[in-house]
Each structure stands twice: as C-alpha cells, then as structure tokens.
C-alpha cells in the first residue's frame, strides 16, 4: 500500500493549487487529510473522485476537519476518540480496512504556559487532549491487534519530537510544539511494542525531512521547517515500510499548503519486498 498524510490547509484552496494532479501522480491507496475547512457538500467532487471519502468536518465553520480517502471501502468508520470536549471539533477520524485500522489526526497547536493567560489556556487544553488521546491510541491499537489488523495513525501532531525534527530547535525551546511536556508525551506513545515513527525509522540520522514551513519570511527557501506530520504504525506494519518521506513542492509559488504530504510505501505481507513504486 502507498499511503499519505497531508494537512491541506483548506481542501478547496489546495484543489485550486493542484491537489488532484498530485493525487494522480502519487498513485495512493490511502490518504489522510487534515484542515479540510469545508462543509461536506462543498468538498470538490473531482478532488476525491475514485476514492471512498470518510469525513468529520467538526462543528466549527471554516476550521479543522479530518478525512480519509481509501481505495477500499471501509468496514467501519468512527468519529472522534470518546472525549466530549474535543469530539465535536473534527480532529480525529478512524476507519477499519481489511488489514489495518487507520486514523487521521489534527492535534491542537496549543500555547505556552509563560506568555499570557490566553496562551496558558491553550497550553493546558492541549495537554488534556494529549492525555485523553494517548489512552485512545492504546485502546485502538489493541483492538486492531485483537481483530487481526495492524494500526496506523497519521496526521498533523503539531509537535516536533526531537532536535532533528526542526531546523531552528535552539531558538524554539520555549515555543509551542517543542515544549518538554509535548516531547515527553510523544516519546511515551512510541516503543517497540507500541507505535513506531515510520519516517524516522527510514531516515534515522536525517535532519527532517520537514513537512511544514511558514508562509512568511524565507523559511521555505532556507528549508527552515518543522517535521510535525507523521506516520505512527504498529510494529508489524512499520517493519513493512519500504520507502517514504516528504513530497516537497518544486517551488514556493507551486505550494499547495504550508504543509507538504508525507508518503510511505508499505509492502504487502505476501509481496516481493524488493518492488517499490517510484
């Protein structure tokens, strides 16, 4: 399977900027999308043609929204992760396919506890999300295993896990997305019997590959990015990853979003592992 995650920062805008052409070129079996920012009736039909669309737009007009495009019709679709504070915001969607359970996540950006009261509220709210979502990951991964499926959660985690995951890490040690508590949480969900950061496993010593760059300044030109979009897979699936990384746009002018897609090819258990689609 060839699988991608992509924060489109508005599916209608991304579609105008070439989303469908990218989708066709990439030959994808599953695509997790975040920040759709679109009522279901206004999702461009051409953008999702040929796929089954599972979509949770959330209740906040013009914000959030997570989706999964799958070539195979899902056996089940679940909205949210059982948290009443967050489940109406369109931040998590999960589907069962025959061999794998897949989730699409848009995690809150948060704030910092030392700037002002509003920022601290956002910081505390993100910590509540993290604690609740960690329980869900454990529960969902175990349920998938019991049903004979692998587990994969993808999306915009709004956390750079290590110093390799953002260009200017020294200057961002007090920034949301790179705070010690966030990074410790990320470490806690990983492990040889829990979840594996697939792209980091494929590129263990690489700075990046980054997946987000600000629209402002020269961060795109200098590759001063953050790696905040992930594939986190159960160990069995992670070890079937053959190749993967960021599909960085050719230029600033041709960017579809402030994020770039993260694409991984996973071998079928019965397939010849030497065959990789380019």
C-alpha positions as CSV (number, residue, x, y, z in Angstrom):
1,X,0.0,0.0,0.0
2,X,1.1,3.5,-0.8
3,X,-0.2,5.8,2.0
4,X,0.0,9.6,2.6
5,X,-0.9,12.2,5.2
6,X,-1.4,15.8,4.2
7,X,-2.6,18.9,6.0
8,X,-4.2,20.6,3.0
9,X,-4.9,23.9,4.9
10,X,-8.3,24.1,3.1
11,X,-9.2,21.4,0.5
12,X,-10.8,23.9,-1.9
13,X,-7.7,26.1,-1.9
14,X,-5.4,23.0,-2.2
15,X,-7.5,21.7,-5.1
16,X,-7.2,25.0,-7.0
17,X,-3.4,24.7,-6.5
18,X,-3.1,21.2,-8.0
19,X,-4.2,18.7,-5.3
20,X,-5.8,16.4,-7.9
21,X,-2.7,16.4,-10.1
22,X,-0.6,15.5,-7.1
23,X,-3.0,12.7,-6.1
24,X,-3.0,11.2,-9.6
25,X,0.8,11.3,-9.8
26,X,1.3,9.8,-6.4
27,X,-0.7,6.6,-7.0
28,X,-2.0,6.4,-3.5
29,X,-4.2,3.8,-1.8
30,X,-5.0,5.7,1.3
31,X,-4.8,9.5,2.1
32,X,-5.3,11.1,5.5
33,X,-6.3,14.7,5.2
34,X,-6.4,17.4,7.9
35,X,-7.7,21.0,8.0
36,X,-10.2,20.4,5.3
37,X,-12.1,23.5,6.4
38,X,-15.1,22.7,4.2
39,X,-18.7,21.6,4.6
40,X,-19.2,18.1,3.3
41,X,-21.4,19.3,0.4
42,X,-18.7,21.7,-0.8
43,X,-15.8,19.2,-1.0
44,X,-14.8,19.3,-4.7
45,X,-16.0,16.1,-6.2
46,X,-13.0,16.0,-8.6
47,X,-10.6,16.1,-5.7
48,X,-11.9,12.8,-4.2
49,X,-13.1,11.0,-7.3
50,X,-12.1,7.3,-7.3
51,X,-11.9,7.1,-3.5
52,X,-14.3,6.4,-0.7
53,X,-14.4,9.5,1.4
54,X,-14.8,9.3,5.2
55,X,-15.1,12.8,6.6
56,X,-15.6,14.5,10.0
57,X,-15.9,18.3,9.4
58,X,-16.5,19.2,13.0
59,X,-18.9,21.8,14.2
60,X,-16.7,24.9,13.8
61,X,-17.4,26.5,10.5
62,X,-14.3,27.0,8.3
63,X,-11.9,25.3,10.7
64,X,-10.4,21.8,11.3
65,X,-12.0,18.8,9.6
66,X,-10.3,15.5,9.1
67,X,-10.8,12.9,6.3
68,X,-9.6,9.6,4.9
69,X,-9.6,8.7,1.3
70,X,-9.4,5.0,0.7
71,X,-9.5,2.9,-2.5
72,X,-11.2,0.1,-0.5
73,X,-14.5,0.8,1.2
74,X,-14.1,0.9,5.0
75,X,-15.6,-1.9,7.1
76,X,-16.3,0.7,9.8
77,X,-15.9,4.5,10.4
78,X,-15.6,6.1,13.8
79,X,-15.7,9.8,14.5
80,X,-13.7,11.2,17.4
81,X,-12.0,9.3,20.2
82,X,-14.5,9.3,23.0
83,X,-13.8,12.8,24.5
84,X,-16.7,15.1,24.8
85,X,-14.5,18.2,25.0
86,X,-12.9,17.6,21.6
87,X,-15.0,15.2,19.6
88,X,-17.1,17.9,18.0
89,X,-14.2,19.7,16.6
90,X,-13.3,17.5,13.6
91,X,-9.9,16.4,14.9
92,X,-9.9,12.6,14.7
93,X,-11.4,10.1,12.3
94,X,-10.7,6.3,12.2
95,X,-11.6,3.6,9.7
96,X,-11.2,-0.1,9.6
97,X,-9.9,-1.6,6.4
98,X,-9.5,-5.4,5.9
99,X,-5.9,-5.5,7.2
100,X,-5.4,-2.2,9.0
101,X,-7.1,0.4,11.2
102,X,-6.2,3.9,10.1
103,X,-6.7,7.2,11.9
104,X,-6.4,10.8,10.7
105,X,-5.4,13.3,13.4
106,X,-5.3,17.1,13.6
107,X,-3.9,17.8,17.1
108,X,-4.4,21.3,18.6
109,X,-1.5,23.7,18.2
110,X,-1.6,24.7,21.9
111,X,0.3,27.6,23.5
112,X,2.9,28.2,26.2
113,X,2.5,28.4,30.0
114,X,4.7,31.5,30.4
115,X,3.4,34.1,27.9
116,X,-0.1,35.3,28.9
117,X,-3.3,33.8,30.3
118,X,-4.8,33.1,26.9
119,X,-1.7,31.2,25.8
120,X,-1.7,29.2,29.0
121,X,-5.3,28.2,28.5
122,X,-4.4,26.8,25.0
123,X,-1.4,25.0,26.6
124,X,-3.5,23.3,29.3
125,X,-6.1,22.4,26.7
126,X,-3.5,20.7,24.5
127,X,-2.2,18.7,27.5
128,X,-5.8,17.5,28.2
129,X,-6.1,16.4,24.6
130,X,-2.8,14.6,24.7
131,X,-3.6,12.7,27.9
132,X,-7.0,11.5,26.6
133,X,-5.7,10.7,23.1
134,X,-2.9,8.6,24.5
135,X,-5.5,6.3,26.2
136,X,-7.3,6.1,22.9
137,X,-4.2,5.1,21.0
138,X,-3.5,2.2,23.3
139,X,-7.1,1.1,23.2
140,X,-7.5,1.3,19.5
141,X,-4.1,-0.4,18.7
142,X,-5.0,-3.3,21.0
143,X,-8.5,-3.6,19.4
144,X,-7.0,-3.7,16.0
145,X,-4.5,-6.4,17.0
146,X,-7.2,-8.5,18.5
147,X,-9.1,-8.2,15.2
148,X,-6.1,-9.3,13.2
149,X,-5.3,-5.8,11.9
150,X,-2.3,-3.5,12.0
151,X,-2.7,0.1,13.3
152,X,-1.6,3.3,11.7
153,X,-2.3,6.9,12.9
154,X,-1.3,9.7,10.7
155,X,-1.6,13.5,10.6
156,X,-0.6,16.8,11.9
157,X,0.6,16.3,15.5
158,X,1.8,19.9,16.0
159,X,4.8,18.5,17.9
160,X,8.4,18.3,16.7
161,X,9.6,15.3,18.7
162,X,13.4,15.7,18.6
163,X,16.1,18.2,17.7
164,X,16.3,16.5,14.3
165,X,12.6,17.5,13.7
166,X,13.0,21.2,13.3
167,X,15.7,23.4,11.8
168,X,16.0,26.1,14.4
169,X,15.5,24.0,17.5
170,X,17.6,26.1,19.9
171,X,15.5,29.2,19.2
172,X,12.3,27.3,19.7
173,X,12.9,25.6,23.1
174,X,10.1,27.8,24.6
175,X,7.7,27.5,21.6
176,X,4.5,25.5,21.4
177,X,5.2,22.3,19.5
178,X,8.7,21.9,21.0
179,X,8.0,22.2,24.8
180,X,9.4,19.4,27.1
181,X,6.0,18.2,28.1
182,X,4.9,17.7,24.5
183,X,8.1,15.9,23.5
184,X,7.9,13.7,26.6
185,X,4.3,12.8,25.6
186,X,5.5,11.9,22.1
187,X,8.3,9.7,23.5
188,X,5.7,7.9,25.7
189,X,3.5,6.8,22.8
190,X,6.4,5.2,20.9
191,X,8.1,1.9,21.6
192,X,8.9,-1.5,20.1
193,X,5.6,-2.9,21.4
194,X,3.5,0.3,20.9
195,X,4.0,2.6,17.9
196,X,6.9,3.3,15.6
197,X,7.7,6.7,13.9
198,X,8.0,5.2,10.4
199,X,9.7,8.1,8.6
200,X,12.3,8.4,11.4
201,X,12.9,4.7,11.2
202,X,13.6,5.1,7.5
203,X,15.8,8.2,8.0
204,X,17.3,7.7,11.4
205,X,20.0,10.4,11.3
206,X,18.4,12.9,8.9
207,X,17.5,16.4,9.9
208,X,13.9,16.4,8.9
209,X,12.6,15.5,6.3
210,X,10.5,18.6,7.3
211,X,6.8,18.8,6.5
212,X,5.8,22.3,7.5
213,X,7.2,25.8,6.6
214,X,5.8,29.2,7.4
215,X,4.3,31.1,4.5
216,X,6.1,34.1,5.9
217,X,9.8,35.1,5.6
218,X,12.4,32.9,3.9
219,X,11.8,29.6,5.8
220,X,10.8,27.8,2.6
221,X,13.9,29.0,0.7
222,X,16.2,28.1,3.5
223,X,14.4,24.9,4.5
224,X,13.9,26.2,8.0
225,X,11.0,23.8,8.6
226,X,9.4,21.6,11.2
227,X,8.6,17.8,11.0
228,X,5.2,17.7,12.6
229,X,3.3,15.4,10.2
230,X,3.8,11.7,11.0
231,X,3.0,8.1,10.2
232,X,3.0,6.2,13.5
233,X,2.4,2.5,12.9
234,X,2.2,-0.7,14.9
235,X,5.5,-2.5,14.8
236,X,4.4,-5.2,12.3
237,X,3.3,-2.5,9.8
238,X,6.3,-0.2,10.5
239,X,8.7,-3.0,9.5
240,X,6.9,-3.4,6.2
241,X,7.8,0.2,5.3
242,X,10.0,0.2,2.2
243,X,10.4,3.9,1.4
244,X,9.0,7.2,2.5
245,X,9.4,10.9,3.2
246,X,8.1,14.3,2.3
247,X,6.7,15.3,-1.1
248,X,8.1,18.8,-1.1
249,X,6.7,21.1,-3.8
250,X,9.0,22.3,-6.5
251,X,8.9,25.9,-5.5
252,X,7.3,28.4,-3.1
253,X,4.9,29.5,-5.9
254,X,3.6,26.0,-6.5
255,X,2.9,25.1,-2.9
256,X,-0.5,23.6,-2.2
257,X,-0.4,24.2,1.5
258,X,2.0,25.4,4.2
259,X,2.4,21.6,4.9
260,X,3.8,19.0,2.4
261,X,2.4,15.5,2.0
262,X,4.3,12.7,3.8
263,X,4.1,9.5,1.8
264,X,5.2,6.0,2.8
265,X,5.1,2.7,0.8
266,X,4.2,-0.4,2.8
267,X,4.8,-3.8,1.4
268,X,2.0,-6.3,1.3
269,X,3.0,-9.3,3.6
270,X,2.8,-11.6,0.7
271,X,4.5,-9.3,-1.8
272,X,8.1,-9.3,-3.0
273,X,9.7,-6.6,-0.8
274,X,12.2,-5.6,-3.5
275,X,9.5,-4.0,-5.6
276,X,9.0,-0.3,-4.8
277,X,6.8,2.0,-6.8
278,X,8.6,5.3,-7.7
